[in-house]
Amino acid sequence: MAKDNLTNALTGLNQVEKKRSPQKHQKKRRAKRGRPKAFDPFYMFCSILVLLAIGLQFVAIALYS
């Protein structure tokens, strides 16, 4: 009896899978090369802060030496 229930469940699952629409295969995305398309203001902000910090260190060395 348990075997019959199991086979009925498996046949039901097979029927459900057959009724489902076939899924389209997704194309693999190519690796992005080169610069990013969008401009990133945060990157520029951080690079300006780094340059200012380095410049201020040179100014401090020149003033206090």
The first five atom37 places (N, CA, C, CB, O) and aatype in JSON, in Angstrom:
{
  "aatype": [12, 0, 11, 3, 2, 10, 16, 2, 0, 10, 16, 7, 10, 2, 5, 19, 6, 11, 11, 1, 15, 14, 5, 11, 8, 5, 11, 11, 1, 1, 0, 11, 1, 7, 1, 14, 11, 0, 13, 3, 14, 13, 18, 12, 13, 4, 15, 9, 10, 19, 10, 10, 0, 9, 7, 10, 5, 13, 19, 0, 9, 0, 10, 18, 15],
  "atom_mask": [
    [1, 1, 1, 1, 1],
    [1, 1, 1, 1, 1],
    [1, 1, 1, 1, 1],
    [1, 1, 1, 1, 1],
    [1, 1, 1, 1, 1],
    [1, 1, 1, 1, 1],
    [1, 1, 1, 1, 1],
    [1, 1, 1, 1, 1],
    [1, 1, 1, 1, 1],
    [1, 1, 1, 1, 1],
    [1, 1, 1, 1, 1],
    [1, 1, 1, 0, 1],
    [1, 1, 1, 1, 1],
    [1, 1, 1, 1, 1],
    [1, 1, 1, 1, 1],
    [1, 1, 1, 1, 1],
    [1, 1, 1, 1, 1],
    [1, 1, 1, 1, 1],
    [1, 1, 1, 1, 1],
    [1, 1, 1, 1, 1],
    [1, 1, 1, 1, 1],
    [1, 1, 1, 1, 1],
    [1, 1, 1, 1, 1],
    [1, 1, 1, 1, 1],
    [1, 1, 1, 1, 1],
    [1, 1, 1, 1, 1],
    [1, 1, 1, 1, 1],
    [1, 1, 1, 1, 1],
    [1, 1, 1, 1, 1],
    [1, 1, 1, 1, 1],
    [1, 1, 1, 1, 1],
    [1, 1, 1, 1, 1],
    [1, 1, 1, 1, 1],
    [1, 1, 1, 0, 1],
    [1, 1, 1, 1, 1],
    [1, 1, 1, 1, 1],
    [1, 1, 1, 1, 1],
    [1, 1, 1, 1, 1],
    [1, 1, 1, 1, 1],
    [1, 1, 1, 1, 1],
    [1, 1, 1, 1, 1],
    [1, 1, 1, 1, 1],
    [1, 1, 1, 1, 1],
    [1, 1, 1, 1, 1],
    [1, 1, 1, 1, 1],
    [1, 1, 1, 1, 1],
    [1, 1, 1, 1, 1],
    [1, 1, 1, 1, 1],
    [1, 1, 1, 1, 1],
    [1, 1, 1, 1, 1],
    [1, 1, 1, 1, 1],
    [1, 1, 1, 1, 1],
    [1, 1, 1, 1, 1],
    [1, 1, 1, 1, 1],
    [1, 1, 1, 0, 1],
    [1, 1, 1, 1, 1],
    [1, 1, 1, 1, 1],
    [1, 1, 1, 1, 1],
    [1, 1, 1, 1, 1],
    [1, 1, 1, 1, 1],
    [1, 1, 1, 1, 1],
    [1, 1, 1, 1, 1],
    [1, 1, 1, 1, 1],
    [1, 1, 1, 1, 1],
    [1, 1, 1, 1, 1]
  ],
  "atom_positions": [
    [[0.82, -1.2, 0.0], [0.0, 0.0, 0.0], [0.87, 1.26, 0.0], [-0.94, 0.0, 1.21], [0.57, 2.22, -0.71]],
    [[1.92, 1.25, 0.79], [2.81, 2.4, 0.81], [3.51, 2.56, -0.54], [3.84, 2.28, 1.93], [3.78, 3.67, -0.99]],
    [[3.8, 1.41, -1.16], [4.46, 1.45, -2.47], [3.53, 2.07, -3.51], [4.89, 0.04, -2.9], [3.98, 2.81, -4.38]],
    [[2.24, 1.76, -3.43], [1.28, 2.34, -4.37], [1.17, 3.85, -4.18], [-0.1, 1.69, -4.19], [1.09, 4.6, -5.16]],
    [[1.17, 4.3, -2.93], [1.11, 5.74, -2.66], [2.34, 6.44, -3.22], [0.97, 6.0, -1.15], [2.25, 7.54, -3.77]],
    [[3.49, 5.8, -3.07], [4.73, 6.4, -3.55], [4.73, 6.48, -5.08], [5.94, 5.59, -3.06], [5.14, 7.49, -5.65]],
    [[4.29, 5.41, -5.73], [4.26, 5.44, -7.2], [3.24, 6.45, -7.71], [3.94, 4.04, -7.76], [3.48, 7.12, -8.72]],
    [[2.11, 6.58, -7.03], [1.12, 7.58, -7.43], [1.68, 8.99, -7.27], [-0.16, 7.43, -6.59], [1.45, 9.86, -8.12]],
    [[2.41, 9.22, -6.2], [2.99, 10.54, -5.98], [4.04, 10.84, -7.05], [3.63, 10.63, -4.58], [4.11, 11.96, -7.56]],
    [[4.84, 9.84, -7.4], [5.87, 10.06, -8.41], [5.27, 10.31, -9.79], [6.82, 8.87, -8.47], [5.76, 11.16, -10.54]],
    [[4.21, 9.57, -10.13], [3.57, 9.81, -11.43], [2.91, 11.18, -11.46], [2.53, 8.7, -11.74], [2.91, 11.86, -12.49]],
    [[2.36, 11.6, -10.33], [1.77, 12.94, -10.25], [2.83, 14.01, -10.46], [0.0, 0.0, 0.0], [2.58, 15.01, -11.14]],
    [[4.0, 13.82, -9.86], [5.08, 14.78, -10.04], [5.54, 14.83, -11.49], [6.25, 14.45, -9.12], [5.82, 15.9, -12.02]],
    [[5.63, 13.68, -12.12], [6.04, 13.64, -13.52], [5.05, 14.37, -14.41], [6.19, 12.19, -14.0], [5.44, 15.07, -15.35]],
    [[3.76, 14.23, -14.13], [2.75, 14.92, -14.92], [2.84, 16.43, -14.73], [1.35, 14.43, -14.55], [2.68, 17.2, -15.67]],
    [[3.11, 16.85, -13.5], [3.24, 18.28, -13.23], [4.44, 18.84, -13.97], [3.37, 18.55, -11.71], [4.37, 19.93, -14.54]],
    [[5.55, 18.11, -13.98], [6.74, 18.57, -14.68], [6.51, 18.65, -16.18], [7.93, 17.66, -14.39], [7.04, 19.55, -16.84]],
    [[5.72, 17.74, -16.74], [5.44, 17.78, -18.17], [4.57, 18.98, -18.52], [4.76, 16.48, -18.62], [4.71, 19.55, -19.6]],
    [[3.66, 19.37, -17.63], [2.76, 20.48, -17.9], [3.46, 21.83, -17.81], [1.59, 20.44, -16.95], [3.01, 22.81, -18.41]],
    [[4.53, 21.89, -17.06], [5.23, 23.16, -16.91], [5.81, 23.59, -18.24], [6.35, 23.04, -15.85], [6.24, 22.77, -19.05]],
    [[5.8, 24.89, -18.46], [6.38, 25.39, -19.71], [7.89, 25.23, -19.65], [5.99, 26.88, -19.95], [8.5, 25.42, -18.6]],
    [[8.49, 24.88, -20.76], [9.96, 24.7, -20.75], [10.65, 26.03, -20.51], [10.45, 24.09, -22.08], [10.29, 27.06, -21.09]],
    [[11.63, 26.0, -19.64], [12.34, 27.23, -19.3], [13.37, 27.54, -20.37], [13.01, 27.12, -17.91], [14.04, 26.64, -20.89]],
    [[13.5, 28.82, -20.68], [14.49, 29.24, -21.66], [15.87, 29.21, -21.0], [14.17, 30.66, -22.21], [16.03, 29.55, -19.83]],
    [[16.84, 28.8, -21.77], [18.2, 28.81, -21.26], [18.72, 30.23, -21.27], [19.12, 27.87, -22.08], [18.67, 30.92, -22.3]],
    [[19.21, 30.67, -20.13], [19.74, 32.02, -20.06], [21.13, 32.07, -20.66], [19.76, 32.52, -18.6], [21.95, 31.18, -20.46]],
    [[21.37, 33.14, -21.41], [22.69, 33.3, -22.01], [23.69, 33.71, -20.94], [22.65, 34.35, -23.16], [23.36, 34.44, -20.01]],
    [[24.9, 33.24, -21.08], [25.94, 33.62, -20.14], [26.34, 35.06, -20.4], [27.17, 32.68, -20.26], [26.5, 35.49, -21.54]],
    [[26.48, 35.81, -19.31], [26.89, 37.2, -19.45], [28.39, 37.28, -19.67], [26.49, 38.01, -18.2], [29.18, 36.56, -19.06]],
    [[28.76, 38.16, -20.56], [30.18, 38.36, -20.82], [30.79, 39.19, -19.69], [30.4, 39.05, -22.18], [30.12, 40.01, -19.07]],
    [[32.06, 38.97, -19.45], [32.76, 39.74, -18.43], [32.9, 41.18, -18.93], [34.15, 39.12, -18.11], [33.23, 41.43, -20.08]],
    [[32.64, 42.11, -18.02], [32.73, 43.52, -18.39], [34.2, 43.92, -18.52], [32.01, 44.42, -17.35], [35.03, 43.56, -17.69]],
    [[34.49, 44.65, -19.57], [35.85, 45.1, -19.8], [35.87, 46.61, -19.87], [36.44, 44.47, -21.09], [34.89, 47.24, -20.27]],
    [[37.0, 47.19, -19.49], [37.17, 48.63, -19.63], [36.53, 49.39, -18.48], [0.0, 0.0, 0.0], [36.27, 48.85, -17.4]],
    [[36.29, 50.66, -18.75], [35.73, 51.52, -17.71], [34.25, 51.2, -17.49], [35.9, 53.0, -18.1], [33.57, 50.73, -18.4]],
    [[33.77, 51.46, -16.28], [32.33, 51.28, -16.05], [31.54, 52.32, -16.83], [32.01, 51.37, -14.54], [32.03, 53.41, -17.11]],
    [[30.32, 51.98, -17.17], [29.51, 52.87, -17.99], [29.08, 54.11, -17.2], [28.29, 52.14, -18.52], [29.07, 55.22, -17.74]],
    [[28.72, 53.94, -15.95], [28.23, 55.04, -15.15], [29.38, 55.72, -14.42], [27.17, 54.56, -14.15], [30.32, 55.06, -13.98]],
    [[29.31, 57.04, -14.29], [30.32, 57.79, -13.55], [30.06, 57.63, -12.06], [30.31, 59.3, -13.96], [28.92, 57.73, -11.6]],
    [[31.11, 57.37, -11.32], [30.96, 57.15, -9.89], [31.51, 58.36, -9.14], [31.68, 55.85, -9.44], [32.73, 58.48, -9.02]],
    [[30.66, 59.25, -8.63], [31.16, 60.43, -7.92], [31.84, 60.09, -6.6], [30.03, 61.4, -7.67], [32.72, 60.82, -6.15]],
    [[31.44, 58.99, -5.98], [32.06, 58.62, -4.7], [33.53, 58.27, -4.89], [31.31, 57.44, -4.07], [34.35, 58.57, -4.03]],
    [[33.86, 57.64, -6.0], [35.25, 57.29, -6.29], [36.08, 58.56, -6.45], [35.34, 56.42, -7.57], [37.2, 58.63, -5.93]],
    [[35.55, 59.55, -7.16], [36.27, 60.81, -7.33], [36.41, 61.54, -6.01], [35.56, 61.7, -8.36], [37.46, 62.12, -5.73]],
    [[35.37, 61.52, -5.18], [35.41, 62.17, -3.87], [36.5, 61.56, -3.0], [34.05, 62.05, -3.17], [37.25, 62.28, -2.34]],
    [[36.6, 60.24, -3.0], [37.62, 59.57, -2.19], [39.02, 59.86, -2.71], [37.38, 58.06, -2.16], [39.95, 60.05, -1.93]],
    [[39.17, 59.89, -4.02], [40.51, 60.17, -4.57], [40.93, 61.61, -4.28], [40.53, 59.91, -6.09], [42.11, 61.86, -4.03]],
    [[40.0, 62.55, -4.32], [40.33, 63.94, -3.97], [40.72, 64.04, -2.5], [39.14, 64.88, -4.27], [41.66, 64.76, -2.16]],
    [[40.0, 63.32, -1.63], [40.36, 63.34, -0.21], [41.75, 62.79, 0.02], [39.34, 62.54, 0.6], [42.5, 63.32, 0.85]],
    [[42.12, 61.73, -0.68], [43.45, 61.15, -0.53], [44.51, 62.15, -0.98], [43.58, 59.84, -1.34], [45.52, 62.32, -0.31]],
    [[44.28, 62.81, -2.11], [45.25, 63.8, -2.6], [45.38, 64.97, -1.64], [44.83, 64.29, -3.98], [46.48, 65.47, -1.42]],
    [[44.26, 65.42, -1.07], [44.32, 66.52, -0.1], [45.08, 66.1, 1.16], [42.91, 66.98, 0.27], [45.84, 66.9, 1.71]],
    [[44.87, 64.89, 1.61], [45.57, 64.41, 2.81], [47.07, 64.35, 2.57], [45.04, 63.03, 3.23], [47.86, 64.73, 3.43]],
    [[47.47, 63.87, 1.4], [48.91, 63.81, 1.08], [49.48, 65.22, 0.98], [49.15, 63.03, -0.24], [50.57, 65.49, 1.48]],
    [[48.75, 66.12, 0.34], [49.2, 67.51, 0.22], [49.32, 68.19, 1.57], [0.0, 0.0, 0.0], [50.28, 68.92, 1.81]],
    [[48.36, 67.96, 2.45], [48.43, 68.56, 3.78], [49.6, 68.03, 4.59], [47.13, 68.31, 4.54], [50.18, 68.76, 5.39]],
    [[49.95, 66.79, 4.39], [51.13, 66.25, 5.08], [52.4, 66.95, 4.61], [51.25, 64.74, 4.86], [53.27, 67.25, 5.42]],
    [[52.51, 67.2, 3.32], [53.68, 67.93, 2.81], [53.71, 69.36, 3.35], [53.67, 67.95, 1.28], [54.78, 69.87, 3.68]],
    [[52.55, 70.0, 3.45], [52.49, 71.36, 4.0], [52.9, 71.35, 5.46], [51.07, 71.96, 3.84], [53.65, 72.22, 5.9]],
    [[52.42, 70.38, 6.22], [52.77, 70.3, 7.64], [54.26, 70.04, 7.81], [51.95, 69.2, 8.33], [54.88, 70.61, 8.71]],
    [[54.83, 69.21, 6.98], [56.28, 68.94, 7.06], [57.06, 70.21, 6.74], [56.69, 67.79, 6.09], [58.06, 70.5, 7.4]],
    [[56.62, 70.97, 5.74], [57.33, 72.19, 5.36], [57.22, 73.26, 6.44], [56.78, 72.73, 4.04], [58.18, 73.99, 6.69]],
    [[56.06, 73.37, 7.09], [55.87, 74.41, 8.1], [56.6, 74.1, 9.4], [54.4, 74.6, 8.38], [57.2, 74.99, 10.0]],
    [[56.56, 72.87, 9.84], [57.08, 72.53, 11.16], [58.5, 72.0, 11.15], [56.19, 71.52, 11.81], [59.02, 71.61, 12.2]],
    [[59.15, 71.97, 10.0], [60.53, 71.48, 10.01], [61.5, 72.63, 10.18], [60.84, 70.71, 8.72], [62.71, 72.42, 10.21]]
  ]
}
